[in-house]
């Protein structure tokens, strides 16, 4: 570790590849601290002893949230350090320790900054309704990341269905027998009908709603109703081009 100009980012040092000995003790704390203050990524090159130094890690993470990944394990569970990282970018949660990823305060902050951080919350917290609500409200794709119990929560599913029909693919089977749930999906695409329970796919009124959205939905209906509607000529006409892309 032989920085001659600590004002330069570490990765710009002419011999940075020589500075990665994890057991080196040649560097001084002052040099390492100034380096990470200039470029948080310099922590990657710091000897192990300095990646265990809270002051140095804190300075590195404050400069750039990605530095959290190079912190010593015990500091990845340091609440103050983790909070500084996730306040910059929620996905920094992926590098936090198990304790931090199980902390509701840290995970809530991370999800508020970036809904995608929800993926990195501890399994127990992905069963937390408050946290799931924050994530799903921001993006329907968070619904598939919810714990098994929450994927059976009707209000959470309906919130996701306001945005897209695909959350139906991850919903508890019991909710797929609810006609209002399927109707919420049909507002976006006839393909939502393909997730309806067998009982609903034999429901005449619901089949008609799906066919109104797109005649191609006939392929998703109960076989008996398929034959009936085809016989009646309900789906004989070629659907308009704009309807095919729903």
C-alpha positions as CSV (number, residue, x, y, z in Angstrom):
1,X,0.0,0.0,0.0
2,X,2.1,2.9,-1.2
3,X,-0.1,5.8,-2.2
4,X,1.9,8.8,-3.2
5,X,-1.1,11.0,-3.8
6,X,-4.0,10.3,-1.4
7,X,-6.2,12.9,-3.2
8,X,-6.4,10.6,-6.2
9,X,-9.0,7.8,-6.3
10,X,-7.5,4.5,-5.3
11,X,-8.3,2.7,-8.5
12,X,-6.4,5.4,-10.4
13,X,-3.2,4.6,-8.6
14,X,-0.6,3.4,-11.2
15,X,0.1,0.2,-9.3
16,X,-3.3,-0.4,-7.7
17,X,-3.2,-4.1,-8.5
18,X,-0.2,-4.4,-6.1
19,X,-2.2,-3.0,-3.2
20,X,-4.6,-5.9,-2.6
21,X,-2.7,-7.9,0.0
22,X,-5.4,-8.5,2.6
23,X,-2.8,-9.0,5.4
24,X,-0.6,-6.0,4.7
25,X,0.1,-3.8,7.6
26,X,2.3,-1.3,5.8
27,X,-0.4,1.2,5.1
28,X,-1.2,3.8,7.7
29,X,-4.8,4.5,8.9
30,X,-4.4,8.1,7.8
31,X,-3.5,7.2,4.2
32,X,-6.3,4.7,4.0
33,X,-8.9,7.1,5.5
34,X,-8.0,9.8,3.1
35,X,-8.1,7.4,0.2
36,X,-11.6,6.1,1.0
37,X,-12.8,9.7,1.6
38,X,-11.7,10.4,-2.0
39,X,-13.1,7.2,-3.4
40,X,-15.1,4.7,-1.4
41,X,-14.2,1.9,-3.7
42,X,-10.6,2.1,-2.3
43,X,-11.9,0.0,0.6
44,X,-11.7,-3.0,-1.8
45,X,-7.9,-2.6,-1.8
46,X,-7.5,-1.9,1.9
47,X,-5.8,-4.5,4.1
48,X,-8.1,-6.5,6.3
49,X,-7.3,-4.6,9.4
50,X,-8.6,-1.4,7.9
51,X,-11.8,-3.0,6.6
52,X,-12.5,-3.8,10.3
53,X,-12.0,-0.2,11.3
54,X,-15.4,1.5,11.8
55,X,-14.1,5.0,11.1
56,X,-12.6,4.0,7.8
57,X,-15.6,1.9,6.7
58,X,-18.0,4.6,7.7
59,X,-16.0,7.1,5.6
60,X,-15.9,4.8,2.6
61,X,-19.6,4.0,2.7
62,X,-20.5,7.7,3.2
63,X,-18.5,8.4,0.0
64,X,-20.1,5.5,-1.9
65,X,-22.7,3.0,-0.9
66,X,-21.1,0.2,-2.8
67,X,-18.2,0.2,-0.3
68,X,-20.4,-1.7,2.1
69,X,-19.6,-5.0,0.3
70,X,-16.0,-4.8,1.3
71,X,-16.6,-4.0,5.0
72,X,-15.7,-6.7,7.6
73,X,-18.6,-9.0,8.4
74,X,-19.2,-7.4,11.8
75,X,-19.5,-3.9,10.3
76,X,-22.0,-5.1,7.7
77,X,-24.3,-5.5,10.7
78,X,-23.5,-2.1,12.1
79,X,-26.8,-0.2,12.0
80,X,-25.3,3.2,11.4
81,X,-23.1,2.1,8.5
82,X,-25.9,0.1,6.9
83,X,-28.3,3.0,7.2
84,X,-25.9,5.4,5.5
85,X,-25.5,2.9,2.6
86,X,-29.2,2.2,2.0
87,X,-30.1,5.9,2.3
88,X,-28.0,6.4,-0.8
89,X,-29.2,3.3,-2.7
90,X,-31.6,0.7,-1.2
91,X,-30.0,-2.2,-3.0
92,X,-27.0,-1.8,-0.7
93,X,-29.1,-4.0,1.5
94,X,-27.8,-7.0,-0.5
95,X,-24.4,-6.5,1.2
96,X,-25.7,-6.0,4.7
97,X,-25.3,-8.8,7.3
98,X,-28.1,-11.1,8.3
99,X,-29.0,-9.1,11.4
100,X,-29.2,-5.8,9.4
101,X,-31.4,-7.5,6.7
102,X,-33.7,-8.6,9.4
103,X,-34.0,-5.1,10.9
104,X,-37.3,-3.5,9.9
105,X,-36.0,0.0,10.2
106,X,-33.1,-0.7,7.8
107,X,-35.3,-2.6,5.3
108,X,-38.0,0.0,5.4
109,X,-35.5,2.7,4.6
110,X,-34.0,0.7,1.8
111,X,-37.4,-0.1,0.2
112,X,-38.4,3.5,0.4
113,X,-35.3,4.4,-1.6
114,X,-35.6,1.5,-4.0
115,X,-38.4,-1.1,-4.1
116,X,-36.0,-3.7,-5.5
117,X,-34.3,-3.7,-2.1
118,X,-37.2,-5.8,-0.9
119,X,-35.6,-8.8,-2.5
120,X,-32.8,-8.6,0.0
121,X,-34.8,-8.4,3.1
122,X,-34.7,-11.4,5.5
123,X,-37.4,-14.0,4.8
124,X,-39.2,-13.1,8.0
125,X,-39.5,-9.5,6.9
126,X,-40.9,-10.5,3.5
127,X,-43.9,-11.7,5.5
128,X,-44.3,-8.3,7.0
129,X,-47.3,-6.6,5.5
130,X,-46.1,-3.0,6.1
131,X,-42.9,-3.7,4.2
132,X,-44.6,-5.5,1.4
133,X,-47.1,-2.7,1.0
134,X,-44.2,-0.2,0.5
135,X,-42.6,-2.3,-2.1
136,X,-45.8,-3.3,-4.1
137,X,-47.1,0.2,-4.1
138,X,-43.9,1.2,-5.9
139,X,-43.8,-1.7,-8.4
140,X,-46.1,-4.6,-9.0
141,X,-43.1,-6.9,-9.5
142,X,-42.4,-6.8,-5.8
143,X,-45.5,-9.0,-5.3
144,X,-43.6,-12.1,-6.5
145,X,-41.0,-11.4,-3.8
146,X,-43.5,-11.5,-1.0
147,X,-43.5,-14.4,1.4
148,X,-45.9,-17.2,0.8
149,X,-48.4,-16.0,3.4
150,X,-48.6,-12.5,1.8
151,X,-49.1,-13.8,-1.7
152,X,-52.5,-15.0,-0.3
153,X,-53.4,-11.5,0.9
154,X,-56.2,-10.2,-1.3
155,X,-55.7,-6.5,-0.7
156,X,-52.0,-6.7,-1.5
157,X,-52.7,-8.6,-4.7
158,X,-55.4,-6.1,-5.8
159,X,-52.9,-3.3,-5.3
160,X,-50.4,-5.1,-7.6
161,X,-53.2,-5.7,-10.1
162,X,-53.9,-2.0,-10.5
163,X,-50.5,-1.9,-12.3
164,X,-50.3,-5.2,-14.2
165,X,-52.0,-8.6,-14.7
166,X,-48.8,-10.7,-14.1
167,X,-49.0,-10.8,-10.3
168,X,-51.7,-13.4,-10.8
169,X,-48.9,-15.8,-11.7
170,X,-47.6,-15.6,-8.2
171,X,-50.9,-15.4,-6.3
172,X,-52.1,-18.0,-3.9
173,X,-54.4,-20.4,-5.8
174,X,-57.3,-19.6,-3.5
175,X,-57.4,-16.0,-4.8
176,X,-57.6,-17.2,-8.4
177,X,-61.1,-18.4,-7.6
178,X,-62.2,-14.9,-6.8
179,X,-64.0,-13.3,-9.9
180,X,-63.1,-9.8,-8.8
181,X,-59.4,-10.7,-8.7
182,X,-59.6,-12.1,-12.2
183,X,-61.6,-9.1,-13.5
184,X,-58.8,-6.8,-12.1
185,X,-56.4,-8.6,-14.2
186,X,-58.6,-8.6,-17.3
187,X,-58.6,-4.8,-17.2
188,X,-55.0,-5.1,-18.5
189,X,-55.0,-8.2,-20.7
190,X,-57.2,-11.2,-21.7
191,X,-54.2,-13.3,-20.7
192,X,-55.2,-12.8,-17.0
193,X,-58.1,-15.2,-17.7
194,X,-55.5,-18.0,-18.1
195,X,-54.9,-17.9,-14.3
196,X,-58.5,-18.2,-13.3
197,X,-59.6,-21.3,-11.5
198,X,-61.2,-24.1,-13.5
199,X,-64.6,-23.0,-12.0
200,X,-64.2,-19.5,-13.2
201,X,-63.1,-20.6,-16.6
202,X,-66.5,-22.2,-16.9
203,X,-68.3,-19.1,-15.7
204,X,-70.3,-17.8,-18.7
205,X,-70.3,-14.1,-17.7
206,X,-66.6,-14.0,-17.0
207,X,-65.8,-15.8,-20.2
208,X,-67.8,-13.2,-22.1
209,X,-65.9,-10.4,-20.4
210,X,-62.6,-12.0,-21.4
211,X,-63.8,-12.5,-25.0
212,X,-64.9,-8.9,-25.1
213,X,-61.3,-7.9,-24.1
214,X,-59.9,-10.2,-26.8
215,X,-61.6,-13.1,-28.7
216,X,-58.4,-15.1,-28.3
217,X,-59.4,-15.6,-24.7
218,X,-61.6,-18.4,-26.0
219,X,-58.6,-20.7,-25.9
220,X,-58.4,-20.2,-22.1
221,X,-62.1,-21.0,-21.4
222,X,-63.6,-24.2,-20.3
223,X,-63.7,-26.7,-23.2
224,X,-67.5,-26.9,-23.1
225,X,-67.9,-23.2,-23.3
226,X,-65.3,-23.1,-26.1
227,X,-67.4,-25.3,-28.3
228,X,-70.6,-23.4,-27.4
229,X,-69.2,-20.0,-28.2
230,X,-67.6,-21.2,-31.4
231,X,-70.9,-22.8,-32.5
232,X,-72.7,-19.6,-31.8
233,X,-70.1,-17.7,-34.0
234,X,-69.1,-15.5,-31.1
235,X,-65.4,-15.7,-32.0
236,X,-65.7,-16.1,-35.8
237,X,-64.7,-12.6,-36.6
238,X,-61.0,-11.8,-36.7
239,X,-60.3,-9.4,-33.8
240,X,-59.0,-5.9,-34.6
241,X,-55.2,-5.6,-34.6
242,X,-55.1,-3.3,-31.6
243,X,-56.9,-5.8,-29.5
244,X,-54.3,-8.5,-30.1
245,X,-51.6,-6.6,-28.2
246,X,-53.5,-6.2,-24.9
